[in-house]
Amino acid sequence: MLDQLRKELNDLDETLIELLEKRFKVTEQVGAFKQRENMVVLQPEREAEIIERIAETLAESEYSTYIIEIYRSIFEQSRSQQSKYVK
C-alpha cells in the first residue's frame, strides 16, 4: 500500500517538475521582456492578482493555504530568476 502511494507521488512529482520547468522558461522570457522595457522585477499587483485567482479556484479546497504558500515560493524563485535579466 505504502509503495503504491509513493509511486503515485513520484509520478505526480514528475508531472510537477515538467510543469515548473515550462513555467520557468516563460518567466525567463518575462525577465528578458522586463529588461528590454526597463521594468522592475517585482510586480506586486500581478502577484496579488494571481493569488486572488488561485484562492477563488481553491475556495472549496482544504489545501488552499498550502497551495497558495507554494505559489508564493514560486513567485520568489521567479523573481530571483528574472533578476538575472533585470538590474
Contacts in CASP RR format, 6 or more apart in sequence:
PFRMAT RR
TARGET T0000
AUTHOR 0000-0000-0000
METHOD contacts of the structure
MODEL  1
MLDQLRKELNDLDETLIELLEKRFKVTEQVGAFKQRENMVVLQPEREAEI
IERIAETLAESEYSTYIIEIYRSIFEQSRSQQSKYVK
20 74 0 8 1.000
23 74 0 8 1.000
23 78 0 8 1.000
24 77 0 8 1.000
24 78 0 8 1.000
24 81 0 8 1.000
27 78 0 8 1.000
27 81 0 8 1.000
27 82 0 8 1.000
28 81 0 8 1.000
28 82 0 8 1.000
28 85 0 8 1.000
30 78 0 8 1.000
30 82 0 8 1.000
31 41 0 8 1.000
31 81 0 8 1.000
31 82 0 8 1.000
31 85 0 8 1.000
31 86 0 8 1.000
32 85 0 8 1.000
33 39 0 8 1.000
34 40 0 8 1.000
34 41 0 8 1.000
34 82 0 8 1.000
34 85 0 8 1.000
34 86 0 8 1.000
35 85 0 8 1.000
35 86 0 8 1.000
35 87 0 8 1.000
39 86 0 8 1.000
40 86 0 8 1.000
41 79 0 8 1.000
41 82 0 8 1.000
41 83 0 8 1.000
41 86 0 8 1.000
42 79 0 8 1.000
47 75 0 8 1.000
50 71 0 8 1.000
50 75 0 8 1.000
51 68 0 8 1.000
51 71 0 8 1.000
51 72 0 8 1.000
54 64 0 8 1.000
54 67 0 8 1.000
54 68 0 8 1.000
54 71 0 8 1.000
55 64 0 8 1.000
55 68 0 8 1.000
58 64 0 8 1.000
58 67 0 8 1.000
58 68 0 8 1.000
61 67 0 8 1.000
END
